[in-house]
Amino acid sequence: MKIKLHMSGRLHLAFAALSEFLARKWKRKFYLYLAALFTIFTLLDTTFLHITSEIRTVTFDPLVRYRIFPPKPDPDIVIVDINEESLSAMSKEYGRWPWPRRVLGDFVEQLEKQHPKAVVFDIMFSDPDVFNPKSDADFNASIAKTDNTFFPMLIVGSSDETLRQVKISQIPGVSPIPDEKPNVEATTNMLMPFFKSAIDGGRLGTQNVMVDSDGMTRNYPVYAEGDGWRIPSLPARIGREFGWAEPTTDHMLLNWRGKPFSYNYVSFSDAYLLLKSKQASVSKDEFKGKIVIIGSTAPNLYDVRSTPMAEMFPGVELLATAIDNYKHGDSLRFPDGRVWYLLISLAIIWLTAWAFYREDGRGSIDTLFSLSQLILIAFTFASINFTDTYINLAGPAMLGIAYFSLARIYATATEKALDRNMVRLASSLTGELQATLLLLHFDSERNEISKGMLEQFRMGLKKIGMKQKSVEVLLGSQKGLWGLLENTIAISWIADTADEQAQNQISGDLELVLQGLQPLLARTLLHVEGAVSHISHQGKIFGGEMAAAGWRLLFAQALLNWSERKIG
């Protein structure tokens, strides 16, 4: 135990010595040096490192997940869900999945009678049903009668020659990239619908999903580009069919409508059986004018993605969200804004550095800095809640916090060494000195006096006058004579007894302080008249080791004179 205490004491002394050394070497210029170092890092980060941009990406997820006002799902988008309930209900007649495709064909035919705007399959039909070719033929005939059915394709990122090689120029819906010469012989590995009617209809789009490096899906592609060609995604192909405005980017940062199952879901078995039976419980206009997406959330068929809204987000609802974003043109915009982020970061760093350098009070620096960070976070949160533009200022905020933390550590470590305390200054001098003490006592009976107010007064008084002085807040809670210390500001000066000019300057500064006190009070207190009483006292003290005793005696004499004046 003694060894631990001894080591702790030695570490404390070493830390104190290091603090003294840093204070003597750098003084308050440390804050400017540190700001210059952060400036270099910020410039490098903006051009090469991009660390703060990664922070913006990470903070996107919780911000969008906990939005107060997320946009509502389009009520005209309906998901017909092949869920576990549907698999169980349909298994009695059609067996487990996959069902004969004529079941889906029958459903489309019945659905078309209600005149939906579009029927979108979130199901790949890349291979024939070799055990039931008649069923495939029925399905092909059913979709041949429609002009509003849409089917997915899938680009397979593999060079495996056994996969289907398709000429890009022959894929329905492709278009040349503007200002580029397309390669008419270029091919790609593409899984396309097996059915001729789907190919002939030409209402095809890719269903490839963009996955970020962390495995999260935040974006949805508008087009896939390569060899001078542009292949539309399924939402883009639907949008082209209905004349929706095309996004200006090649992908959409999805504007999520909420947690999973936010859209209108209808069980496939319920819809299928009721449409076929024409029971009254199903309105004949239930799907009229709707975009009907047929997909699955059944556990054994579940196509799930990790998204900011949930780790297991239904793939069919991901498609619905992309179509919804495309239709309304409200996918999130994530402006690069590098110059603005740079300027905001530098402004935060240098304003904080200047506040520390000017010694503008610990409380005021902490308050103002905290307020600035809250404003940045609030602005970011407001942008994601009330606009479609994601302006994330987390990067500048993090840089500001990092700078502030290091500056506060330095300020705490060197506080005593940098403090302009007159006792410390007198101890470093020799010979006879003239000390001047001004005590300002704030009346708490007529005004509510808080620590924050006293700190404001202290900072205001520090800026008055020319000569170096110490301005300290005293919060004594003793009774009797020493009760005078409560709500008191003590201001002290010292000068060599032979330096008449310095003594005259101190006398002038004392008068300026008393004159400047009134405007400070008027900005804060309700009752200014009689709010402050004061006493000034001068005396001779000696520098060096006797300085502390001299100051104590001077302070005691000032309090006695003050007490006698009040009694008298």
Protein Blocks (a to p, Z undefined) as FASTA:
>chain_A
ZZmmmmmmmmmmmmmmmmmmmmmmnmmmlmmmmmmmmmmmmmmmmmmnommmmmmmmmmm
mmmmmcfbdcdddfkbccddddfklmmmmmmmnopadddfklmmmmmmmmmmnopabdcd
fbdcfbccfklmmlmmmmmmmmmmpckbccdddddddfbfkbccddfklpghiacdehia
cdfkbccdddddfblklmmnopacdfbdcddfkopafbdcfbdceehiacddfklmmmmm
nopacdfbfbdcdddfbdehkbccddfklmmmmmmnopaklcfklmgoiacddddfbfkl
occdddfkbmbdcfklmmmmmmmmmmnopaccddfklmmmmmmmmmmmmmmmmmmmnono
jklmmmmmmmmmmmmmmmmmmmmmmmcbdcdfklmmmmmmmmmmmmmmmmmmmmmmmpcc
fklmmmmpgcjdddddddddddfklpccdfklmmmmmmmmmmgcjbdcdddddfbfbehj
llmmgopacddddddfklmmlmmmmmmmmmmmmmmmmmmmmmmmmblghpaccddddddd
dehjllmmmmmmmmmmmmmmmmmmmmZZ
